[in-house]
Amino acid sequence: MKLKNFFITGILLGAVIMLASCQPKGQEQDKAKDKDKKETEKTKIAVLVGEGFQDAEAYMPIGYFTNRGAKVKVIGTEKGKVKAYNSDFTIKIQKAIEDARVDYFDALIIPGGKAPSKLRENKKVVAFAKKFFNSGKPVASICHGPQILVTAGVLDGRTSAGYKEIKNEVEEAGAKYVNDSLVVDGNYISSRVPKDLPYFCSALEDALKEKNLLQD
């Protein structure tokens, strides 16, 4: 009888130990799934930069949308660090343009500086910008950023702001140039210089919320 009781106790104890060891693992798996789900649900924004980017026009939108729960990815011609033209700031390109997918991102930001004039020489960059613009998703460019869109041939019939020095080429591309702190034309958002960034970021935030791509 004692042997039988000992045997039953051993089985029960083994079951308890097994349950205790399995439970945390299951909880960890659930947490991992929840984390993956949250990552999937995050707003995904691409920031297109290159050597000679304007520091504030890249870093301020990155900080702005990261603080609002978005997943921001810096893309460029190839992975690696690039330096701002106006300071010693550098930024790490996390994904090469050939690996970037339009359908993965919810919005595209094109900062200015000297980088756009070089980036527009890269066919893959131009093709990506063109496809993104034509997808109807928000595209926000500031300062010299519209130069990439000029080369992509998507500004015909549009209204655009931008740095005053690119006025002629914006107009030659068939767009109406406006010297204003913010211009919103459909899915296209544009501004002129760093002091316009509060309007620029706010307009993109509104555009994402309007499409239910960013939560309050």
N, C-alpha and C positions, 0 to 999 in steps of 0.2 A: 504493500500500500504506500509506504514511504517512498519507494522507488518510483511508483507511478506518479505520485505528487511532485517528486523532484523532476521527473521527465516533463510533466505539464508546465511546471514553473519555468523550466529551461526553455521550452518552446515559446511561452509568453514573453520571457525576457528577451529572447532572440528577436521576436516580432517587434517589441518596443524599440530595441536598438536599431533594427532595420528601418523602422518608420522615422526614428530620430535622425538617422543619417541621410535618409532620402529627402526629407522635408526641406532642409535648407537648399539642397541642390535644385529642387523644383522651384523654390522661391527665387533662386538666383537666375534660373532660366526665364521665369516670368518677368523678372526685373530687366533682364537683357532684352526680352521681346518688347517690353514697354519702352525701353530706351531706343531700340531700333525704330519703333513706331513713331516716337516723338521726333527722331531725326528725320524720318521720311516726311512727316507732316510739316517740318520747318520750311519757311520760305527760303528759297535758294537763289542767291544773287551772285552774278559774275561781275567782277571788276577787271576791265581790260587795261593792262598797263605795259609799259616798256621802258627802256633806258631813257632818262630825261623826263620822267613824269613830274607833274606838279604835286608836291607833297600833300598839301591840304586837300586838294581835290580828290585824292585817293584815300587818304586816311580818315578824313571826316565822315564821308559816307559809310566807310567800313565800320567805324565806331558807332555811328548813328543806327545802322540796321542790326549790328550785332547786339546792341543794347535793347533792341526790340525783338530779340529772339530769332532773328534770321540767321541762316547759315551762309556766310559770305566766302566766296572762293576767288582768289586772285589768279587770273589767267593771262597768258602772254605767248610769245612765239616759242619759248622753251623754258623749262624749269630753271630756277636759279635766282640770285639776287640782282636787282637793278637799282640804280641810284637816281634820286630826284635831281633835276637840273638846278633847283633853287635852294638846295640845302644839302646837308650830309646824310639826310635820311635815306634809308634803303627799304626795299620791300621785297618779300620773297614770292616769286611766281610759283604757285602750287600746282598748276596744271597747264600743260602745253596746249596750244590752240588745236592741234590735231587730235587731241584726246577729249576736248570739250564738246559736249552735246547740247544743242539748242533745246531739245525736249527735256533736259534735266533741270535747266534753270527757269526761274520765274521772271527774272528781270536782268537787264544788262546795263552797267554803268561804264561810261567811257570818260575818264578824267582827261584833263588837258596837259599843257606843258609842251615840251618838244617831242614827246613820245609819239603822238598821233601821226606826225609827218613821216616818221620812220615805219610805224606799224602799217600804214596804208600801202607800203611797198610789198607787204607780204600777202600773197594771194589767198592763203588760208584764213588770215585775219579778216580780209575783206569779204570773203565768202561767208564766214561765220556771222559777221555783222549784218550782212545783207539778209541772210536766212532768218536771223533773229528779228530784225526789223519787220520783215514781211510776215512773221509768225503772228503779229498783232500783240505780242507781249511788250510790256513797258521797256523802252530804251531811253536812257537818260545820258546826255552828253553835255559837257561843259567846256568852256574856253576853246581850245583847239580840237576838242573831241569830235566835233562835226566833220572834220577833215576825212575821217575814216568813212563816214556815211556819204560824203560827197563822192569819194572814190567808188563806193559800193553802188552808187547810182540810185539811191532810194529817197532823195530829198526833193525830187521834182514835184512841184505842186504843194510842197509843205511850207510851213513857216518855222523859222529857226532863229534862235539867239546864238551867241558865240562871241569869241574875242573879236574885237573890231577889225583886226588885221585880216581875218578870213572872210570878211563881208563879201568881197568880190567873187571869191570862188564859190561861196554858198549861193550867191545869186546866179552865177554861171551854171550851177547845177540845177537851176530851175526853181529854187526855193526863194521865199520872201524873207529877207533878213530883217530882224527887229532888234534894236539896241535896247533890250530890256532885261531886268533881273531874272525873269522867268517867262518862258513861252511853253505852253502846252498845246500840242496839236495831235489829237487822237492819242495814240500810244507813244508819241514822241515828246520827250521833255528836254528842254535845253536852257542853259544859262550862260552867262558871260565870263565871270571871274570869281575868285574865292569868296569875296564878300557876299555873293549871291547864294552860297551853299545852304543857308537855312531854308530859303525858298525852294531850292533845288531838291533837297532831301525830303522836305515836307510834301512836295508835289508827287514825288515817287512813292512815298508812303501812302498818300491818298489813292494813287492809281492802283497800287497793290491791294488795298482794302476794298476798292470798288470792284475788283475782280475776285474778291474773297481769297486772295493769296497771302494776306497778312492779317493776323488776328489782333484785336485791340488789347 
